[in-house]
Amino acid sequence: MITSKQRSYLRGLANNIEPIFQLGKDGISDSFLKQVSDALEARELIKISVLQNSAYSAREASDNICSSIGCEGVQAIGSKFVLYKESIKKPKIELP
């Protein structure tokens, strides 16, 4: 579990990153979860945008993905949300 100070630090880092996935009408499938998990292992911090035709809100999608793959939801604003998970092989982000 990350602290509010760490969450705030990660929010700052996330400001400059673009969404690398879009969640649409297909929803959260196993293959989508695998891609997100692989991306988190490589980058640790990713942003995902939720399209209009998705059945999920950004917060619901974030909670669902986090419970499925064990990552942390950093923030959900509008149609975008940010996820964090420390890399097992090469941790890059130093949390305060």
C-alpha positions as CSV (number, residue, x, y, z in Angstrom):
1,M,0.0,0.0,0.0
2,I,1.3,3.4,-0.9
3,T,1.1,6.5,1.4
4,S,-0.7,9.7,0.5
5,K,2.7,11.4,0.2
6,Q,3.9,8.7,-2.3
7,R,0.6,9.0,-4.2
8,S,1.0,12.7,-4.5
9,Y,4.6,12.2,-5.8
10,L,3.4,9.7,-8.4
11,R,0.6,12.1,-9.4
12,G,3.3,14.7,-10.2
13,L,5.2,12.2,-12.3
14,A,2.0,11.1,-14.1
15,N,1.3,14.7,-15.3
16,N,3.7,14.4,-18.1
17,I,2.8,10.9,-19.5
18,E,0.3,10.1,-22.2
19,P,-2.3,7.3,-22.0
20,I,-0.8,4.2,-23.5
21,F,-4.1,2.2,-23.5
22,Q,-7.7,2.9,-24.2
23,L,-10.5,1.0,-22.5
24,G,-13.5,0.7,-24.8
25,K,-16.5,-1.4,-25.4
26,D,-14.6,-4.7,-25.1
27,G,-14.1,-3.9,-21.4
28,I,-11.4,-5.5,-19.2
29,S,-10.4,-8.8,-20.8
30,D,-7.6,-11.2,-19.8
31,S,-5.5,-10.0,-22.7
32,F,-6.0,-6.4,-21.7
33,L,-5.0,-7.2,-18.1
34,K,-1.9,-9.0,-19.5
35,Q,-0.9,-6.0,-21.6
36,V,-1.4,-3.6,-18.6
37,S,0.6,-5.9,-16.3
38,D,3.5,-6.1,-18.9
39,A,3.4,-2.3,-19.3
40,L,3.5,-1.8,-15.5
41,E,6.5,-4.2,-15.3
42,A,8.3,-2.2,-17.9
43,R,7.3,1.4,-16.9
44,E,5.9,1.2,-13.3
45,L,3.6,4.2,-13.9
46,I,1.0,4.2,-16.7
47,K,-2.0,6.2,-17.7
48,I,-5.1,4.7,-19.4
49,S,-8.0,6.5,-20.9
50,V,-11.6,5.3,-20.8
51,L,-13.5,5.8,-24.1
52,Q,-17.1,7.0,-24.2
53,N,-18.4,3.6,-25.3
54,S,-16.9,1.8,-22.2
55,A,-19.2,0.4,-19.6
56,Y,-16.8,1.5,-16.9
57,S,-16.1,4.9,-15.3
58,A,-12.4,5.6,-14.8
59,R,-12.6,4.9,-11.1
60,E,-14.4,1.6,-11.6
61,A,-11.9,0.5,-14.3
62,S,-9.0,1.4,-12.0
63,D,-10.4,-0.5,-9.0
64,N,-11.2,-3.5,-11.2
65,I,-7.7,-3.7,-12.8
66,C,-6.0,-3.1,-9.4
67,S,-7.8,-5.9,-7.8
68,S,-7.1,-8.2,-10.7
69,I,-3.4,-7.6,-11.1
70,G,-2.4,-6.2,-7.7
71,C,-1.3,-2.7,-8.7
72,E,-2.1,0.7,-7.1
73,G,-4.6,3.2,-8.4
74,V,-2.8,6.6,-8.2
75,Q,-5.6,8.8,-9.4
76,A,-8.7,8.8,-11.6
77,I,-9.8,12.1,-13.2
78,G,-12.4,12.5,-15.8
79,S,-11.9,9.7,-18.4
80,K,-8.3,8.9,-17.4
81,F,-6.7,7.0,-14.6
82,V,-3.1,6.3,-13.5
83,L,-1.8,3.0,-12.2
84,Y,1.5,2.2,-10.4
85,K,3.2,-1.1,-9.6
86,E,6.8,-1.4,-8.6
87,S,8.8,-3.4,-11.2
88,I,10.1,-6.8,-10.0
89,K,13.1,-6.8,-12.3
90,K,14.2,-3.2,-12.6
91,P,12.6,-0.7,-10.2
92,K,13.0,2.8,-11.6
93,I,10.8,5.1,-9.5
94,E,12.2,5.9,-6.1
95,L,9.2,6.6,-3.8
96,P,9.7,9.3,-1.1
